[in-house]
């Protein structure tokens, strides 16, 4: 599918001439502010927040200012091609959507709306392990359009295996293993509100619809005595409402919603993981496996040595280690180490077309967009996500053309100054 860039730009102007403004703001600052006004304080803290003093979140953005694009003239950019190939699949652009969990906090259609929007533009959606809608439901709404699956490696290898098998069956074409969240970072905004959505049964749809997890729920979990308050009763009601199937009272009587949250909290991540564990994953899937969270060249080298198929340079959007190196700062050394033996992607800090251009110039094969599409989802559901993607892709293609590049291969290190 060829994205009609200039048509999008014309559409905005012509609609404006007729008195119709865009559904979502064009500038990232206005987009975030309008979304913030529609979100609950808890949702905004979870989506927008970082760890500690949030220096990593700021660094992710500041790093892009170091590099300047050097436009070249008279290159005949009348015909442009922004398509890329990843793992034998031709994609219409170098843009994918990051996995972001608990989207029900901002819109009732959650991942389903995102999947439909990405399918309409042939942009790959990386399903979140912490989704609000099960992967099968979202995949069914996307037809044959591309999707990947993000895996948080739990303490149960049986559950890991079943998640991967489900991803294969619903048409995912790659597995993305998130490495940088084996424990939660010190997320200051969430802690200030003393709020974790998973305790209300939000963001665990992949688990509650999984037969292996349902079996694991039968195992007893130690329970701490809690003081009963109106707040805890409301939390219990949310937990029951968010559990699939049945009516409210039958679910409450079964105790399964509480067991689901208890089991999830106890096994969702595995801080004991090592490089040797990756062999298990390669044995249970034939899909390409990418490691998300790589920031050091030595780890990139180890990924290749352990047979991984790709890398995503990421610091979890600044949500794990305060004071971490930014992803754009980490990217050049990693791409130099990898030397195109496997694809290198990048996320954390992408906010517009120039950011995509700079990441590609520094060696990324593609980039992943995160918070902006959630802001679009918050404001206008599926249409909001679609317009954010259209705007981002239009911005990128026009930046590429104005820099004198006709296709992705012409975006090289020589197009930047630092």
Buried (B, 14 or more C-beta within 10 A) or exposed (E): EEBBBEEBBEBBEEEEEEEEEBBBBBEBEEBBEBBBEBBEEBBBBBBBBBBBEBBBBBBBBBBBEEBEBEEBEEEEBEEBBBBBEBBEEEBBBBBBBBBBBBBBBBBEBBBBBBBBBBBBBBBBBBBBBBBBBBBBBBBEBBEEBBBBBBBBBBBBBEBBBBBBEBBBEBBBBBBBBBBBBBEBBBBBBBBEBEBBBBBBBBBBBBBBBBEBBBEBBEEEBEEEEEEEEEEEEEBBBBBBBBBEEBEEEEBBEBEBBBBBBBBBBBBBBBEEBEEEBBEEBBEBBEBBBBBBBBBBBEBBBBBBEBEBBBBBBBBBBBBBBBEBBBBBBBBBBBBEBBEEEBBBBBBBBBBBBBBBBBBBBBBBBBBBBBBBBBBBBBBBBBBBBBBBBBBBBBBBBBBBBBBBBBBBEBBEEEBBEE
